[in-house]
Each structure stands twice: as structure tokens, then as C-alpha cells.
């Protein structure tokens, strides 16, 4: 998994959660659900929609498990699997 993909995921996080640029400060180990107050159940919907639009894939409801949103790294790994990187 490349740094480029990580940076793209951070950019989508920043936009979807309206972090005002704070997304750039995140790293692979940064916690998401439970750590970022902006990431609540409603924000997950916006985040998934942003990822789908940015990367051009579709997430099925049964794929949305909590582990995906543990950290920036787990989210980036999920995206990598979806886009085949």
C-alpha cells in the first residue's frame, strides 16, 4: 500500500468530515471511530459516499463493518482492496 493512496484517503476523510485541513495531520496509525468526534454514524455515510465517488467503486452494505473505521490504515487497506492496489 503506497503513500499516495494513504494521502488520497486522508484527503477524502478531510473533505467528507469537514476537518478543515486537519486530515493532513493524520497518519496511518491515527484512530478514526471513537477518536475523531466528527466521525459518527451519519458521517460514515458521507465518508463512504466520498470514497465511492473519489475511487470509483461501490461499497455493499454487508461490507461495512466497524473494523474498517478503526484507523486510517484499516480504512486505507479497505480502499486498496476495493481498487485492487
PDB file of N, CA, C and O in Angstrom, chain B, residues numbered from 101:
ATOM      1  N   UNK B 101       0.855  -1.175   0.000  1.00  0.00           N
ATOM      2  CA  UNK B 101       0.000   0.000   0.000  1.00  0.00           C
ATOM      3  C   UNK B 101       0.893   1.226   0.000  1.00  0.00           C
ATOM      4  O   UNK B 101       1.760   1.380   0.860  1.00  0.00           O
ATOM      5  N   UNK B 102       0.674   2.088  -0.964  1.00  0.00           N
ATOM      6  CA  UNK B 102       1.559   3.218  -1.137  1.00  0.00           C
ATOM      7  C   UNK B 102       1.143   4.453  -0.354  1.00  0.00           C
ATOM      8  O   UNK B 102       0.002   4.596   0.086  1.00  0.00           O
ATOM      9  N   UNK B 103       2.115   5.333  -0.203  1.00  0.00           N
ATOM     10  CA  UNK B 103       1.862   6.605   0.469  1.00  0.00           C
ATOM     11  C   UNK B 103       0.859   7.444  -0.300  1.00  0.00           C
ATOM     12  O   UNK B 103       0.103   8.216   0.288  1.00  0.00           O
ATOM     13  N   UNK B 104       0.854   7.290  -1.627  1.00  0.00           N
ATOM     14  CA  UNK B 104      -0.076   8.068  -2.452  1.00  0.00           C
ATOM     15  C   UNK B 104      -1.530   7.729  -2.110  1.00  0.00           C
ATOM     16  O   UNK B 104      -2.374   8.616  -1.988  1.00  0.00           O
ATOM     17  N   UNK B 105      -1.804   6.434  -1.959  1.00  0.00           N
ATOM     18  CA  UNK B 105      -3.160   6.017  -1.606  1.00  0.00           C
ATOM     19  C   UNK B 105      -3.538   6.528  -0.219  1.00  0.00           C
ATOM     20  O   UNK B 105      -4.660   6.988  -0.009  1.00  0.00           O
ATOM     21  N   UNK B 106      -2.609   6.448   0.722  1.00  0.00           N
ATOM     22  CA  UNK B 106      -2.848   6.962   2.074  1.00  0.00           C
ATOM     23  C   UNK B 106      -3.200   8.446   2.018  1.00  0.00           C
ATOM     24  O   UNK B 106      -4.134   8.888   2.688  1.00  0.00           O
ATOM     25  N   UNK B 107      -2.467   9.207   1.232  1.00  0.00           N
ATOM     26  CA  UNK B 107      -2.731  10.645   1.123  1.00  0.00           C
ATOM     27  C   UNK B 107      -4.102  10.915   0.492  1.00  0.00           C
ATOM     28  O   UNK B 107      -4.797  11.848   0.895  1.00  0.00           O
ATOM     29  N   UNK B 108      -4.488  10.106  -0.490  1.00  0.00           N
ATOM     30  CA  UNK B 108      -5.804  10.264  -1.108  1.00  0.00           C
ATOM     31  C   UNK B 108      -6.906   9.981  -0.099  1.00  0.00           C
ATOM     32  O   UNK B 108      -7.894  10.712  -0.035  1.00  0.00           O
ATOM     33  N   UNK B 109      -6.742   8.919   0.693  1.00  0.00           N
ATOM     34  CA  UNK B 109      -7.744   8.573   1.704  1.00  0.00           C
ATOM     35  C   UNK B 109      -7.841   9.691   2.740  1.00  0.00           C
ATOM     36  O   UNK B 109      -8.940  10.056   3.157  1.00  0.00           O
ATOM     37  N   UNK B 110      -6.702  10.236   3.157  1.00  0.00           N
ATOM     38  CA  UNK B 110      -6.711  11.342   4.121  1.00  0.00           C
ATOM     39  C   UNK B 110      -7.437  12.558   3.552  1.00  0.00           C
ATOM     40  O   UNK B 110      -8.155  13.248   4.275  1.00  0.00           O
ATOM     41  N   UNK B 111      -7.251  12.819   2.268  1.00  0.00           N
ATOM     42  CA  UNK B 111      -7.927  13.958   1.628  1.00  0.00           C
ATOM     43  C   UNK B 111      -9.439  13.748   1.604  1.00  0.00           C
ATOM     44  O   UNK B 111     -10.202  14.682   1.852  1.00  0.00           O
ATOM     45  N   UNK B 112      -9.869  12.528   1.307  1.00  0.00           N
ATOM     46  CA  UNK B 112     -11.310  12.238   1.304  1.00  0.00           C
ATOM     47  C   UNK B 112     -11.860  12.343   2.723  1.00  0.00           C
ATOM     48  O   UNK B 112     -12.950  12.880   2.924  1.00  0.00           O
ATOM     49  N   UNK B 113     -11.127  11.841   3.698  1.00  0.00           N
ATOM     50  CA  UNK B 113     -11.538  11.980   5.102  1.00  0.00           C
ATOM     51  C   UNK B 113     -11.709  13.448   5.462  1.00  0.00           C
ATOM     52  O   UNK B 113     -12.715  13.835   6.058  1.00  0.00           O
ATOM     53  N   UNK B 114     -10.730  14.262   5.099  1.00  0.00           N
ATOM     54  CA  UNK B 114     -10.762  15.684   5.422  1.00  0.00           C
ATOM     55  C   UNK B 114     -11.993  16.355   4.823  1.00  0.00           C
ATOM     56  O   UNK B 114     -12.670  17.137   5.491  1.00  0.00           O
ATOM     57  N   UNK B 115     -12.277  16.046   3.563  1.00  0.00           N
ATOM     58  CA  UNK B 115     -13.414  16.664   2.891  1.00  0.00           C
ATOM     59  C   UNK B 115     -14.745  16.146   3.439  1.00  0.00           C
ATOM     60  O   UNK B 115     -15.635  16.933   3.762  1.00  0.00           O
ATOM     61  N   UNK B 116     -14.878  14.831   3.543  1.00  0.00           N
ATOM     62  CA  UNK B 116     -16.150  14.236   3.961  1.00  0.00           C
ATOM     63  C   UNK B 116     -16.521  14.605   5.394  1.00  0.00           C
ATOM     64  O   UNK B 116     -17.695  14.798   5.711  1.00  0.00           O
ATOM     65  N   UNK B 117     -15.508  14.700   6.255  1.00  0.00           N
ATOM     66  CA  UNK B 117     -15.767  15.009   7.662  1.00  0.00           C
ATOM     67  C   UNK B 117     -15.620  16.496   7.969  1.00  0.00           C
ATOM     68  O   UNK B 117     -15.764  16.920   9.115  1.00  0.00           O
ATOM     69  N   UNK B 118     -15.333  17.280   6.936  1.00  0.00           N
ATOM     70  CA  UNK B 118     -15.166  18.727   7.076  1.00  0.00           C
ATOM     71  C   UNK B 118     -14.171  19.062   8.186  1.00  0.00           C
ATOM     72  O   UNK B 118     -14.474  19.811   9.116  1.00  0.00           O
ATOM     73  N   UNK B 119     -12.978  18.488   8.060  1.00  0.00           N
ATOM     74  CA  UNK B 119     -11.944  18.673   9.079  1.00  0.00           C
ATOM     75  C   UNK B 119     -11.141  19.956   8.896  1.00  0.00           C
ATOM     76  O   UNK B 119     -10.292  20.276   9.728  1.00  0.00           O
ATOM     77  N   UNK B 120     -11.397  20.682   7.832  1.00  0.00           N
ATOM     78  CA  UNK B 120     -10.729  21.964   7.629  1.00  0.00           C
ATOM     79  C   UNK B 120      -9.220  21.867   7.512  1.00  0.00           C
ATOM     80  O   UNK B 120      -8.498  22.736   8.000  1.00  0.00           O
ATOM     81  N   UNK B 121      -8.740  20.811   6.866  1.00  0.00           N
ATOM     82  CA  UNK B 121      -7.305  20.649   6.678  1.00  0.00           C
ATOM     83  C   UNK B 121      -6.631  19.786   7.725  1.00  0.00           C
ATOM     84  O   UNK B 121      -5.473  19.406   7.553  1.00  0.00           O
ATOM     85  N   UNK B 122      -7.327  19.467   8.810  1.00  0.00           N
ATOM     86  CA  UNK B 122      -6.731  18.633   9.859  1.00  0.00           C
ATOM     87  C   UNK B 122      -6.468  17.215   9.390  1.00  0.00           C
ATOM     88  O   UNK B 122      -5.686  16.495  10.011  1.00  0.00           O
ATOM     89  N   UNK B 123      -7.111  16.796   8.298  1.00  0.00           N
ATOM     90  CA  UNK B 123      -6.883  15.458   7.769  1.00  0.00           C
ATOM     91  C   UNK B 123      -5.442  15.237   7.358  1.00  0.00           C
ATOM     92  O   UNK B 123      -4.947  14.111   7.406  1.00  0.00           O
ATOM     93  N   UNK B 124      -4.767  16.295   6.957  1.00  0.00           N
ATOM     94  CA  UNK B 124      -3.359  16.192   6.550  1.00  0.00           C
ATOM     95  C   UNK B 124      -2.470  15.805   7.721  1.00  0.00           C
ATOM     96  O   UNK B 124      -1.392  15.246   7.518  1.00  0.00           O
ATOM     97  N   UNK B 125      -2.906  16.094   8.950  1.00  0.00           N
ATOM     98  CA  UNK B 125      -2.128  15.774  10.143  1.00  0.00           C
ATOM     99  C   UNK B 125      -2.239  14.307  10.540  1.00  0.00           C
ATOM    100  O   UNK B 125      -1.450  13.824  11.352  1.00  0.00           O
ATOM    101  N   UNK B 126      -3.215  13.593   9.973  1.00  0.00           N
ATOM    102  CA  UNK B 126      -3.409  12.192  10.309  1.00  0.00           C
ATOM    103  C   UNK B 126      -2.294  11.344   9.716  1.00  0.00           C
ATOM    104  O   UNK B 126      -1.698  11.704   8.701  1.00  0.00           O
ATOM    105  N   UNK B 127      -2.018  10.211  10.361  1.00  0.00           N
ATOM    106  CA  UNK B 127      -1.082   9.252   9.791  1.00  0.00           C
ATOM    107  C   UNK B 127      -1.746   7.873   9.802  1.00  0.00           C
ATOM    108  O   UNK B 127      -2.889   7.744  10.240  1.00  0.00           O
ATOM    109  N   UNK B 128      -1.056   6.862   9.335  1.00  0.00           N
ATOM    110  CA  UNK B 128      -1.646   5.524   9.208  1.00  0.00           C
ATOM    111  C   UNK B 128      -2.160   5.006  10.549  1.00  0.00           C
ATOM    112  O   UNK B 128      -3.169   4.301  10.587  1.00  0.00           O
ATOM    113  N   UNK B 129      -1.494   5.337  11.637  1.00  0.00           N
ATOM    114  CA  UNK B 129      -1.882   4.841  12.952  1.00  0.00           C
ATOM    115  C   UNK B 129      -2.990   5.662  13.610  1.00  0.00           C
ATOM    116  O   UNK B 129      -3.507   5.264  14.653  1.00  0.00           O
ATOM    117  N   UNK B 130      -3.356   6.779  13.031  1.00  0.00           N
ATOM    118  CA  UNK B 130      -4.386   7.646  13.627  1.00  0.00           C
ATOM    119  C   UNK B 130      -5.703   6.889  13.762  1.00  0.00           C
ATOM    120  O   UNK B 130      -6.164   6.243  12.821  1.00  0.00           O
ATOM    121  N   UNK B 131      -6.292   6.979  14.936  1.00  0.00           N
ATOM    122  CA  UNK B 131      -7.581   6.357  15.175  1.00  0.00           C
ATOM    123  C   UNK B 131      -8.694   7.126  14.492  1.00  0.00           C
ATOM    124  O   UNK B 131      -8.601   8.338  14.295  1.00  0.00           O
ATOM    125  N   UNK B 132      -9.742   6.412  14.135  1.00  0.00           N
ATOM    126  CA  UNK B 132     -10.891   7.059  13.495  1.00  0.00           C
ATOM    127  C   UNK B 132     -12.117   6.983  14.400  1.00  0.00           C
ATOM    128  O   UNK B 132     -12.352   7.888  15.200  1.00  0.00           O
ATOM    129  N   UNK B 133     -12.894   5.916  14.282  1.00  0.00           N
ATOM    130  CA  UNK B 133     -14.130   5.792  15.057  1.00  0.00           C
ATOM    131  C   UNK B 133     -13.784   5.767  16.549  1.00  0.00           C
ATOM    132  O   UNK B 133     -13.010   4.927  17.007  1.00  0.00           O
ATOM    133  N   UNK B 134     -14.361   6.685  17.277  1.00  0.00           N
ATOM    134  CA  UNK B 134     -14.069   6.795  18.702  1.00  0.00           C
ATOM    135  C   UNK B 134     -12.954   7.783  19.005  1.00  0.00           C
ATOM    136  O   UNK B 134     -12.800   8.214  20.148  1.00  0.00           O
ATOM    137  N   UNK B 135     -12.185   8.142  18.004  1.00  0.00           N
ATOM    138  CA  UNK B 135     -11.088   9.090  18.185  1.00  0.00           C
ATOM    139  C   UNK B 135     -11.390  10.435  17.542  1.00  0.00           C
ATOM    140  O   UNK B 135     -11.044  11.482  18.089  1.00  0.00           O
ATOM    141  N   UNK B 136     -12.030  10.406  16.390  1.00  0.00           N
ATOM    142  CA  UNK B 136     -12.413  11.646  15.715  1.00  0.00           C
ATOM    143  C   UNK B 136     -13.878  11.929  16.030  1.00  0.00           C
ATOM    144  O   UNK B 136     -14.754  11.192  15.577  1.00  0.00           O
ATOM    145  N   UNK B 137     -14.163  12.975  16.791  1.00  0.00           N
ATOM    146  CA  UNK B 137     -15.557  13.269  17.137  1.00  0.00           C
ATOM    147  C   UNK B 137     -16.432  13.499  15.904  1.00  0.00           C
ATOM    148  O   UNK B 137     -17.642  13.280  15.949  1.00  0.00           O
ATOM    149  N   UNK B 138     -15.821  13.938  14.810  1.00  0.00           N
ATOM    150  CA  UNK B 138     -16.584  14.206  13.587  1.00  0.00           C
ATOM    151  C   UNK B 138     -17.074  12.917  12.921  1.00  0.00           C
ATOM    152  O   UNK B 138     -18.001  12.952  12.111  1.00  0.00           O
ATOM    153  N   UNK B 139     -16.455  11.781  13.258  1.00  0.00           N
ATOM    154  CA  UNK B 139     -16.817  10.515  12.611  1.00  0.00           C
ATOM    155  C   UNK B 139     -17.850   9.782  13.461  1.00  0.00           C
ATOM    156  O   UNK B 139     -17.523   8.937  14.295  1.00  0.00           O
ATOM    157  N   UNK B 140     -19.108  10.143  13.215  1.00  0.00           N
ATOM    158  CA  UNK B 140     -20.211   9.440  13.871  1.00  0.00           C
ATOM    159  C   UNK B 140     -20.928   8.604  12.817  1.00  0.00           C
ATOM    160  O   UNK B 140     -20.487   8.534  11.669  1.00  0.00           O
ATOM    161  N   UNK B 141     -22.018   7.978  13.200  1.00  0.00           N
ATOM    162  CA  UNK B 141     -22.704   7.076  12.270  1.00  0.00           C
ATOM    163  C   UNK B 141     -23.202   7.800  11.026  1.00  0.00           C
ATOM    164  O   UNK B 141     -23.203   7.218   9.941  1.00  0.00           O
ATOM    165  N   UNK B 142     -23.621   9.042  11.153  1.00  0.00           N
ATOM    166  CA  UNK B 142     -24.070   9.795   9.978  1.00  0.00           C
ATOM    167  C   UNK B 142     -22.886  10.174   9.090  1.00  0.00           C
ATOM    168  O   UNK B 142     -23.001  10.179   7.864  1.00  0.00           O
ATOM    169  N   UNK B 143     -21.770  10.485   9.700  1.00  0.00           N
ATOM    170  CA  UNK B 143     -20.589  10.862   8.932  1.00  0.00           C
ATOM    171  C   UNK B 143     -20.022   9.674   8.164  1.00  0.00           C
ATOM    172  O   UNK B 143     -19.400   9.854   7.117  1.00  0.00           O
ATOM    173  N   UNK B 144     -20.232   8.461   8.675  1.00  0.00           N
ATOM    174  CA  UNK B 144     -19.768   7.270   7.960  1.00  0.00           C
ATOM    175  C   UNK B 144     -20.410   7.220   6.578  1.00  0.00           C
ATOM    176  O   UNK B 144     -19.750   6.874   5.598  1.00  0.00           O
ATOM    177  N   UNK B 145     -21.687   7.563   6.499  1.00  0.00           N
ATOM    178  CA  UNK B 145     -22.399   7.563   5.220  1.00  0.00           C
ATOM    179  C   UNK B 145     -21.736   8.551   4.250  1.00  0.00           C
ATOM    180  O   UNK B 145     -21.497   8.219   3.089  1.00  0.00           O
ATOM    181  N   UNK B 146     -21.446   9.746   4.725  1.00  0.00           N
ATOM    182  CA  UNK B 146     -20.796  10.753   3.881  1.00  0.00           C
ATOM    183  C   UNK B 146     -19.392  10.308   3.479  1.00  0.00           C
ATOM    184  O   UNK B 146     -18.972  10.526   2.343  1.00  0.00           O
ATOM    185  N   UNK B 147     -18.668   9.687   4.405  1.00  0.00           N
ATOM    186  CA  UNK B 147     -17.317   9.221   4.123  1.00  0.00           C
ATOM    187  C   UNK B 147     -17.329   8.122   3.064  1.00  0.00           C
ATOM    188  O   UNK B 147     -16.539   8.152   2.120  1.00  0.00           O
ATOM    189  N   UNK B 148     -18.223   7.157   3.222  1.00  0.00           N
ATOM    190  CA  UNK B 148     -18.312   6.064   2.247  1.00  0.00           C
ATOM    191  C   UNK B 148     -18.694   6.611   0.878  1.00  0.00           C
ATOM    192  O   UNK B 148     -18.133   6.194  -0.136  1.00  0.00           O
ATOM    193  N   UNK B 149     -19.642   7.540   0.842  1.00  0.00           N
ATOM    194  CA  UNK B 149     -20.030   8.154  -0.430  1.00  0.00           C
ATOM    195  C   UNK B 149     -18.850   8.883  -1.065  1.00  0.00           C
ATOM    196  O   UNK B 149     -18.654   8.812  -2.279  1.00  0.00           O
ATOM    197  N   UNK B 150     -18.075   9.575  -0.260  1.00  0.00           N
ATOM    198  CA  UNK B 150     -16.897  10.275  -0.765  1.00  0.00           C
ATOM    199  C   UNK B 150     -15.851   9.321  -1.311  1.00  0.00           C
ATOM    200  O   UNK B 150     -15.247   9.591  -2.349  1.00  0.00           O
ATOM    201  N   UNK B 151     -15.629   8.211  -0.626  1.00  0.00           N
ATOM    202  CA  UNK B 151     -14.677   7.203  -1.097  1.00  0.00           C
ATOM    203  C   UNK B 151     -15.154   6.580  -2.401  1.00  0.00           C
ATOM    204  O   UNK B 151     -14.370   6.393  -3.332  1.00  0.00           O
ATOM    205  N   UNK B 152     -16.451   6.258  -2.464  1.00  0.00           N
ATOM    206  CA  UNK B 152     -17.008   5.668  -3.682  1.00  0.00           C
ATOM    207  C   UNK B 152     -16.828   6.608  -4.872  1.00  0.00           C
ATOM    208  O   UNK B 152     -16.433   6.188  -5.960  1.00  0.00           O
ATOM    209  N   UNK B 153     -17.121   7.874  -4.646  1.00  0.00           N
ATOM    210  CA  UNK B 153     -17.014   8.854  -5.728  1.00  0.00           C
ATOM    211  C   UNK B 153     -15.558   9.065  -6.154  1.00  0.00           C
ATOM    212  O   UNK B 153     -15.244   9.079  -7.344  1.00  0.00           O
ATOM    213  N   UNK B 154     -14.688   9.226  -5.177  1.00  0.00           N
ATOM    214  CA  UNK B 154     -13.285   9.518  -5.471  1.00  0.00           C
ATOM    215  C   UNK B 154     -12.588   8.351  -6.168  1.00  0.00           C
ATOM    216  O   UNK B 154     -11.853   8.545  -7.136  1.00  0.00           O
ATOM    217  N   UNK B 155     -12.825   7.146  -5.670  1.00  0.00           N
ATOM    218  CA  UNK B 155     -12.100   5.981  -6.179  1.00  0.00           C
ATOM    219  C   UNK B 155     -12.880   5.169  -7.213  1.00  0.00           C
ATOM    220  O   UNK B 155     -12.313   4.283  -7.852  1.00  0.00           O
ATOM    221  N   UNK B 156     -14.166   5.459  -7.386  1.00  0.00           N
ATOM    222  CA  UNK B 156     -14.944   4.794  -8.422  1.00  0.00           C
ATOM    223  C   UNK B 156     -15.328   3.362  -8.120  1.00  0.00           C
ATOM    224  O   UNK B 156     -15.364   2.528  -9.024  1.00  0.00           O
ATOM    225  N   UNK B 157     -15.615   3.062  -6.865  1.00  0.00           N
ATOM    226  CA  UNK B 157     -16.105   1.737  -6.518  1.00  0.00           C
ATOM    227  C   UNK B 157     -17.404   1.858  -5.751  1.00  0.00           C
ATOM    228  O   UNK B 157     -17.815   2.956  -5.373  1.00  0.00           O
ATOM    229  N   UNK B 158     -18.050   0.723  -5.521  1.00  0.00           N
ATOM    230  CA  UNK B 158     -19.304   0.685  -4.765  1.00  0.00           C
ATOM    231  C   UNK B 158     -19.097  -0.198  -3.541  1.00  0.00           C
ATOM    232  O   UNK B 158     -18.521  -1.282  -3.637  1.00  0.00           O
ATOM    233  N   UNK B 159     -19.567   0.270  -2.400  1.00  0.00           N
ATOM    234  CA  UNK B 159     -19.480  -0.492  -1.163  1.00  0.00           C
ATOM    235  C   UNK B 159     -20.861  -1.055  -0.860  1.00  0.00           C
ATOM    236  O   UNK B 159     -21.833  -0.312  -0.724  1.00  0.00           O
ATOM    237  N   UNK B 160     -20.934  -2.373  -0.758  1.00  0.00           N
ATOM    238  CA  UNK B 160     -22.183  -3.026  -0.383  1.00  0.00           C
ATOM    239  C   UNK B 160     -22.392  -2.897   1.120  1.00  0.00           C
ATOM    240  O   UNK B 160     -21.427  -2.853   1.882  1.00  0.00           O
ATOM    241  N   UNK B 161     -23.650  -2.837   1.546  1.00  0.00           N
ATOM    242  CA  UNK B 161     -23.962  -2.677   2.965  1.00  0.00           C
ATOM    243  C   UNK B 161     -23.296  -3.740   3.824  1.00  0.00           C
ATOM    244  O   UNK B 161     -22.846  -3.446   4.932  1.00  0.00           O
ATOM    245  N   UNK B 162     -23.225  -4.978   3.326  1.00  0.00           N
ATOM    246  CA  UNK B 162     -22.642  -6.051   4.138  1.00  0.00           C
ATOM    247  C   UNK B 162     -21.119  -5.935   4.274  1.00  0.00           C
ATOM    248  O   UNK B 162     -20.513  -6.656   5.067  1.00  0.00           O
ATOM    249  N   UNK B 163     -20.507  -5.044   3.515  1.00  0.00           N
ATOM    250  CA  UNK B 163     -19.067  -4.807   3.636  1.00  0.00           C
ATOM    251  C   UNK B 163     -18.740  -3.809   4.743  1.00  0.00           C
ATOM    252  O   UNK B 163     -17.595  -3.725   5.188  1.00  0.00           O
ATOM    253  N   UNK B 164     -19.723  -3.068   5.180  1.00  0.00           N
ATOM    254  CA  UNK B 164     -19.492  -2.014   6.168  1.00  0.00           C
ATOM    255  C   UNK B 164     -19.441  -2.600   7.577  1.00  0.00           C
ATOM    256  O   UNK B 164     -20.455  -2.703   8.267  1.00  0.00           O
ATOM    257  N   UNK B 165     -18.249  -2.974   7.974  1.00  0.00           N
ATOM    258  CA  UNK B 165     -18.025  -3.483   9.323  1.00  0.00           C
ATOM    259  C   UNK B 165     -17.174  -2.478  10.079  1.00  0.00           C
ATOM    260  O   UNK B 165     -16.385  -1.743   9.485  1.00  0.00           O
ATOM    261  N   UNK B 166     -17.338  -2.453  11.371  1.00  0.00           N
ATOM    262  CA  UNK B 166     -16.665  -1.460  12.198  1.00  0.00           C
ATOM    263  C   UNK B 166     -15.156  -1.460  12.098  1.00  0.00           C
ATOM    264  O   UNK B 166     -14.523  -0.416  12.252  1.00  0.00           O
ATOM    265  N   UNK B 167     -14.565  -2.633  11.839  1.00  0.00           N
ATOM    266  CA  UNK B 167     -13.108  -2.723  11.776  1.00  0.00           C
ATOM    267  C   UNK B 167     -12.507  -1.820  10.707  1.00  0.00           C
ATOM    268  O   UNK B 167     -11.366  -1.376  10.837  1.00  0.00           O
ATOM    269  N   UNK B 168     -13.261  -1.549   9.662  1.00  0.00           N
ATOM    270  CA  UNK B 168     -12.770  -0.691   8.578  1.00  0.00           C
ATOM    271  C   UNK B 168     -12.440   0.698   9.120  1.00  0.00           C
ATOM    272  O   UNK B 168     -11.505   1.346   8.650  1.00  0.00           O
ATOM    273  N   UNK B 169     -13.202   1.148  10.098  1.00  0.00           N
ATOM    274  CA  UNK B 169     -13.083   2.519  10.591  1.00  0.00           C
ATOM    275  C   UNK B 169     -12.282   2.623  11.887  1.00  0.00           C
ATOM    276  O   UNK B 169     -12.427   3.593  12.631  1.00  0.00           O
ATOM    277  N   UNK B 170     -11.433   1.621  12.161  1.00  0.00           N
ATOM    278  CA  UNK B 170     -10.603   1.635  13.362  1.00  0.00           C
ATOM    279  C   UNK B 170      -9.504   2.677  13.268  1.00  0.00           C
ATOM    280  O   UNK B 170      -9.267   3.432  14.210  1.00  0.00           O
ATOM    281  N   UNK B 171      -8.832   2.713  12.116  1.00  0.00           N
ATOM    282  CA  UNK B 171      -7.704   3.632  11.928  1.00  0.00           C
ATOM    283  C   UNK B 171      -7.631   4.068  10.467  1.00  0.00           C
ATOM    284  O   UNK B 171      -8.319   3.525   9.603  1.00  0.00           O
ATOM    285  N   UNK B 172      -6.799   5.036  10.221  1.00  0.00           N
ATOM    286  CA  UNK B 172      -6.576   5.473   8.847  1.00  0.00           C
ATOM    287  C   UNK B 172      -6.004   4.312   8.036  1.00  0.00           C
ATOM    288  O   UNK B 172      -6.345   4.136   6.866  1.00  0.00           O
ATOM    289  N   UNK B 173      -5.134   3.523   8.661  1.00  0.00           N
ATOM    290  CA  UNK B 173      -4.541   2.380   7.985  1.00  0.00           C
ATOM    291  C   UNK B 173      -5.598   1.337   7.605  1.00  0.00           C
ATOM    292  O   UNK B 173      -5.587   0.837   6.480  1.00  0.00           O
ATOM    293  N   UNK B 174      -6.501   1.005   8.516  1.00  0.00           N
ATOM    294  CA  UNK B 174      -7.522  -0.005   8.203  1.00  0.00           C
ATOM    295  C   UNK B 174      -8.450   0.486   7.093  1.00  0.00           C
ATOM    296  O   UNK B 174      -8.881  -0.299   6.247  1.00  0.00           O
ATOM    297  N   UNK B 175      -8.755   1.775   7.098  1.00  0.00           N
ATOM    298  CA  UNK B 175      -9.585   2.338   6.035  1.00  0.00           C
ATOM    299  C   UNK B 175      -8.841   2.315   4.700  1.00  0.00           C
ATOM    300  O   UNK B 175      -9.423   1.996   3.663  1.00  0.00           O
ATOM    301  N   UNK B 176      -7.554   2.653   4.735  1.00  0.00           N
ATOM    302  CA  UNK B 176      -6.750   2.651   3.518  1.00  0.00           C
ATOM    303  C   UNK B 176      -6.600   1.230   2.972  1.00  0.00           C
ATOM    304  O   UNK B 176      -6.625   1.033   1.757  1.00  0.00           O
ATOM    305  N   UNK B 177      -6.445   0.248   3.844  1.00  0.00           N
ATOM    306  CA  UNK B 177      -6.364  -1.150   3.401  1.00  0.00           C
ATOM    307  C   UNK B 177      -7.663  -1.579   2.730  1.00  0.00           C
ATOM    308  O   UNK B 177      -7.641  -2.283   1.720  1.00  0.00           O
ATOM    309  N   UNK B 178      -8.792  -1.158   3.287  1.00  0.00           N
ATOM    310  CA  UNK B 178     -10.087  -1.471   2.686  1.00  0.00           C
ATOM    311  C   UNK B 178     -10.177  -0.874   1.283  1.00  0.00           C
ATOM    312  O   UNK B 178     -10.587  -1.550   0.339  1.00  0.00           O
ATOM    313  N   UNK B 179      -9.791   0.396   1.152  1.00  0.00           N
ATOM    314  CA  UNK B 179      -9.820   1.067  -0.149  1.00  0.00           C
ATOM    315  C   UNK B 179      -8.885   0.337  -1.118  1.00  0.00           C
ATOM    316  O   UNK B 179      -9.246   0.111  -2.273  1.00  0.00           O
ATOM    317  N   UNK B 180      -7.681  -0.035  -0.653  1.00  0.00           N
ATOM    318  CA  UNK B 180      -6.717  -0.726  -1.507  1.00  0.00           C
ATOM    319  C   UNK B 180      -7.313  -2.025  -2.061  1.00  0.00           C
ATOM    320  O   UNK B 180      -7.126  -2.346  -3.235  1.00  0.00           O
ATOM    321  N   UNK B 181      -8.025  -2.763  -1.218  1.00  0.00           N
ATOM    322  CA  UNK B 181      -8.652  -3.996  -1.664  1.00  0.00           C
ATOM    323  C   UNK B 181      -9.745  -3.707  -2.699  1.00  0.00           C
ATOM    324  O   UNK B 181      -9.882  -4.432  -3.684  1.00  0.00           O
ATOM    325  N   UNK B 182     -10.512  -2.655  -2.470  1.00  0.00           N
ATOM    326  CA  UNK B 182     -11.601  -2.310  -3.394  1.00  0.00           C
ATOM    327  C   UNK B 182     -11.091  -1.881  -4.771  1.00  0.00           C
ATOM    328  O   UNK B 182     -11.709  -2.184  -5.792  1.00  0.00           O
ATOM    329  N   UNK B 183      -9.965  -1.179  -4.790  1.00  0.00           N
ATOM    330  CA  UNK B 183      -9.451  -0.678  -6.068  1.00  0.00           C
ATOM    331  C   UNK B 183      -8.359  -1.575  -6.645  1.00  0.00           C
ATOM    332  O   UNK B 183      -7.822  -1.297  -7.717  1.00  0.00           O
ATOM    333  N   UNK B 184      -8.038  -2.641  -5.938  1.00  0.00           N
ATOM    334  CA  UNK B 184      -7.054  -3.594  -6.448  1.00  0.00           C
ATOM    335  C   UNK B 184      -5.629  -3.102  -6.421  1.00  0.00           C
ATOM    336  O   UNK B 184      -4.842  -3.435  -7.307  1.00  0.00           O
ATOM    337  N   UNK B 185      -5.281  -2.315  -5.422  1.00  0.00           N
ATOM    338  CA  UNK B 185      -3.894  -1.832  -5.288  1.00  0.00           C
ATOM    339  C   UNK B 185      -3.171  -2.626  -4.225  1.00  0.00           C
ATOM    340  O   UNK B 185      -1.995  -2.376  -3.960  1.00  0.00           O
TER     341      UNK B 185
END
